[in-house]
Amino acid sequence: MRLNRPKKREPERARRQRGEAVPKRNPTFSYYAKRAPDETVTQVRRQGDKPTKRPQRASLMSQLSFWLLVVVVLVCLVKVLSLNTNPQVIMLGQTSISGSYTHPSSVYIKAAQVALNSSVTNRLKLTADTGGIANKLKRQFPELADVSVTLPLIGNRPVVYISPAQPSLFLASSTGNVLAISHNGFALAQVTTAVTSGVPLVHDESGVILRPGRQALPGSTVMFIETVSYQLRAAKLIVAGMTLPKDSPYEIDVAISGKPYIARFNLQQDARGQAGTLLATIGSLGANNPNSYIDVRVPGRAYYK
């Protein structure tokens, strides 16, 4: 009786050659491979794929915010740097003397407005010609000694500072007009009265018509008169008046209060030396006062009558 022996398994290599399928040795991995993907992972992946357009919207909003900020900054910059044409005028050094020939503030404000409107560049702080505006006002108003224009750091209203010139003397013409004369000899303005303490009054007999804003006397003549007046006041002598004679262009006659004579000076010679000669002569004469004049026009000499 023949016993059925178990068949020998063919080698795996031979089976593969015949094309038969080779069973997988690890069935465990096949379970995980065929298993459906986790729902949570799928949801996360799907949620991550959805917001594709949100970064573009955020970028657009950031750009709009940036340009809006730029516009706001430019508007604020223009507002800070712009100037209006209604300046503020401040008068410096106003006295009772200068108040008699200076104009009201409204006149200077109107003139400053015209100067500001004369150029478009004067509408901005960076391009405003403050020096040109000041020079225009000084040429227009000779009674002003100094004009300066300042621009505010925060505000938009320019400030104009004006300083009136203080007269060195008053010049009365033969026609009866009285002009305030500056230290350089320019006629500042016409005044109604010249009765002021400390300011000499000079009568001009030449007959020349004097007008404000023009040269009335040489600057050296004004300085001469100021020097003689100071020397006489220092000697306790009061100057009653001065006269520029018609026929003597380089002579000035000084009347002293309480004295029956006049003192004759030479405008081309040293004022201090002639004043010293006059004071020395008055001191040597004592009570013997001349009746007509004391002439000190020759340097170091005095003639009296």
Secondary structure, DSSP 8 states (H G I E B T S, - for coil): -----------HHHHHHHT-----S-HHHHHHHHS---HHHHHHHHHHHS-SSHHHHHHHHHHHHHHHHHHHHHHHHHHHHB--S--EEEE-S--TTGGGTS--HHHHHHHHHHHHTT-GGGGBTTT--HHHHHHHHHHH-TTEEEEEEE--SS-S--EEEEEE---SEEEE-TTS-EEEE-TTSBEEEEES----TTS-EEEE-S-----TTSB-S-HHHHHHHHHHHHHHHHTT--EEEEEE-SS-TTEEEEEETT-SSEEEEETTS-HHHHHHHHHHHHHHHTT---SSEEE--STT--EE-
